[in-house]
Structure formats: structure tokens, C-alpha cells
């Protein structure tokens, strides 16, 4: 899950599954559109949302790899 904050509710964390995000745009407030059709207005910029998603995916992959950093080559 990534942590975002609804517009005008910056003291309340919103935990969101990034796999549900369809698009993020600024118009002028940042709007996150979900695959469910729901739209969320958030305090974060589109770049901050993108970075949160990237960091979350990197963490998931690192855990799935069990901390391995080298590729296994089949002979």
C-alpha cells in the first residue's frame, strides 16, 4: 500500500493499493482515477504519487527476490 492524503485532510493518511490506480493527473489539483471508476483528490503532486508507486513496487520486488541482487544464469 502507498500512503496518500486526501485534499483538505492532510492529517489523515489514506492507504491505497497502487494496483488500483488507472491514472494520475493535475488539473490543477491532483486527481487519482482508480480502476473502479472512483476519483480521489489528493495533496500529493503527480510526481510524488508516481515516486510512491515506484518505491512500493521496488520494495515488493526486493522482498520477492529474498534480497538477492544477482541474476541466476542457467547453464
Secondary structure as UniProt FT lines:
FT   STRAND          2..6
FT   TURN            7..8
FT   TURN            10..11
FT   STRAND          13..16
FT   HELIX           18..20
FT   STRAND          21..26
FT   STRAND          30..34
FT   TURN            35..36
FT   STRAND          39..42
FT   HELIX           46..64
FT   TURN            65..67
//
